[in-house]
Amino acid sequence: EALSSMARRVADVAKLGVQIGIVLGGGNIFRGLKGESRGVSRTIGDSMGMLATVINGLAMQNALERLGLETRLQTAIAMNQVAEPFIQRKALRHLEKGRVVIFAGGTGNPYFSTDSAAALRASEIGAEVLLKATKVDGIYTADPKLDPNAKRYDRLSFDDALSKRLKVMDSAAFALCMDNSIPIVVFDFYDEDALERIVRGETISLVDGGAQKR
């Protein structure tokens, strides 16, 4: 049901004519950071987590293609029998042809989250914006589900996001987006209409360079 919902929302946005790249996490299968408490080294745990994102990528590819979208799955870890290796020029060509490109396998290196992978791929393909789906409807000073006094930001600069150590994305991802002037929009994954509203121009919760409002 979750896959079908995500795929429908992506399909609706694709119909608007925008180019879409997707980075999925793998925490529903294995989360590397939690592996250490179970006797799994960080490096091995992160490798297992990166492979988990490939499983999710294949599932998403199937769900999108069932809706008639043309897709390509590219991985940071070579596995030619199931996906293409990530090659920047090929990714750009797929996007130009209207294909949805799913980037799996993280960065291909341990100690980097899928947030960092999303920021890296966004930088490499020249994305206009990085959309971060979470369990809340924007950026907060703390988890609003745990802290009723948490403050919500409609707009925040990269410097403030880094200095306040906000947990929406890790600092490496924030820094990479800041260096490449890629704004980040944070939205509620469970809001069925949020993705399309953002693509149509609605600002929900934005991290950028603090320049003139887009």
Solvent accessible surface area in square Angstrom, and as a share of the most:
residue,aa,sasa,rsa
1,E,190,0.85
2,A,61,0.48
3,L,65,0.33
4,S,54,0.35
5,S,13,0.08
6,M,43,0.19
7,A,1,0.00
8,R,120,0.44
9,R,23,0.08
10,V,13,0.08
11,A,8,0.06
12,D,61,0.32
13,V,4,0.02
14,A,29,0.22
15,K,162,0.69
16,L,65,0.32
17,G,66,0.64
18,V,59,0.34
19,Q,115,0.51
20,I,25,0.13
21,G,35,0.34
22,I,22,0.11
23,V,42,0.24
24,L,28,0.14
25,G,36,0.34
26,G,6,0.06
27,G,29,0.28
28,N,122,0.62
29,I,82,0.42
30,F,38,0.16
31,R,130,0.47
32,G,9,0.08
33,L,114,0.57
34,K,115,0.49
35,G,1,0.01
36,E,95,0.43
37,S,103,0.66
38,R,176,0.64
39,G,73,0.70
40,V,36,0.21
41,S,62,0.40
42,R,54,0.20
43,T,63,0.37
44,I,98,0.50
45,G,0,0.00
46,D,18,0.09
47,S,39,0.25
48,M,77,0.34
49,G,12,0.11
50,M,15,0.07
51,L,82,0.41
52,A,2,0.02
53,T,3,0.02
54,V,7,0.04
55,I,99,0.50
56,N,27,0.14
57,G,0,0.00
58,L,64,0.32
59,A,34,0.26
60,M,2,0.01
61,Q,34,0.15
62,N,87,0.45
63,A,13,0.10
64,L,0,0.00
65,E,84,0.38
66,R,195,0.71
67,L,85,0.43
68,G,67,0.65
69,L,30,0.15
70,E,89,0.40
71,T,1,0.01
72,R,69,0.25
73,L,4,0.02
74,Q,1,0.00
75,T,1,0.01
76,A,34,0.27
77,I,52,0.26
78,A,77,0.60
79,M,44,0.20
80,N,112,0.57
81,Q,170,0.76
82,V,73,0.42
83,A,13,0.10
84,E,36,0.16
85,P,54,0.34
86,F,39,0.16
87,I,78,0.40
88,Q,79,0.35
89,R,195,0.71
90,K,84,0.36
91,A,0,0.00
92,L,57,0.28
93,R,129,0.47
94,H,12,0.05
95,L,6,0.03
96,E,109,0.49
97,K,102,0.43
98,G,60,0.58
99,R,39,0.14
100,V,4,0.02
101,V,0,0.00
102,I,1,0.00
103,F,8,0.03
104,A,3,0.03
105,G,0,0.00
106,G,6,0.06
107,T,22,0.13
108,G,26,0.25
109,N,76,0.39
110,P,39,0.25
111,Y,130,0.50
112,F,104,0.44
113,S,49,0.32
114,T,42,0.24
115,D,25,0.13
116,S,7,0.05
117,A,2,0.01
118,A,18,0.14
119,A,0,0.00
120,L,53,0.26
121,R,13,0.05
122,A,8,0.06
123,S,31,0.20
124,E,52,0.23
125,I,31,0.16
126,G,58,0.55
127,A,28,0.21
128,E,152,0.68
129,V,58,0.33
130,L,13,0.07
131,L,52,0.26
132,K,43,0.18
133,A,46,0.35
134,T,26,0.15
135,K,140,0.59
136,V,31,0.18
137,D,64,0.33
138,G,1,0.01
139,I,0,0.00
140,Y,39,0.15
141,T,62,0.36
142,A,42,0.33
143,D,67,0.35
144,P,42,0.27
145,K,138,0.58
146,L,147,0.73
147,D,50,0.26
148,P,125,0.79
149,N,134,0.69
150,A,19,0.14
151,K,122,0.52
152,R,75,0.27
153,Y,28,0.11
154,D,94,0.49
155,R,78,0.28
156,L,11,0.05
157,S,30,0.20
158,F,6,0.02
159,D,98,0.51
160,D,59,0.31
161,A,1,0.01
162,L,50,0.25
163,S,87,0.56
164,K,97,0.41
165,R,189,0.69
166,L,14,0.07
167,K,182,0.77
168,V,24,0.14
169,M,6,0.03
170,D,48,0.25
171,S,71,0.46
172,A,50,0.39
173,A,0,0.00
174,F,3,0.01
175,A,35,0.27
176,L,52,0.26
177,C,0,0.00
178,M,65,0.29
179,D,109,0.56
180,N,71,0.36
181,S,86,0.56
182,I,7,0.03
183,P,5,0.03
184,I,0,0.00
185,V,9,0.05
186,V,1,0.00
187,F,12,0.05
188,D,31,0.16
189,F,49,0.20
190,Y,140,0.53
191,D,47,0.25
192,E,95,0.43
193,D,87,0.45
194,A,1,0.01
195,L,27,0.14
196,E,53,0.24
197,R,82,0.30
198,I,16,0.08
199,V,46,0.26
200,R,158,0.58
201,G,60,0.57
202,E,81,0.36
203,T,55,0.32
204,I,19,0.10
205,S,0,0.00
206,L,8,0.04
207,V,0,0.00
208,D,6,0.03
209,G,62,0.60
210,G,52,0.50
211,A,73,0.57
212,Q,170,0.75
213,K,132,0.56
214,R,186,0.68
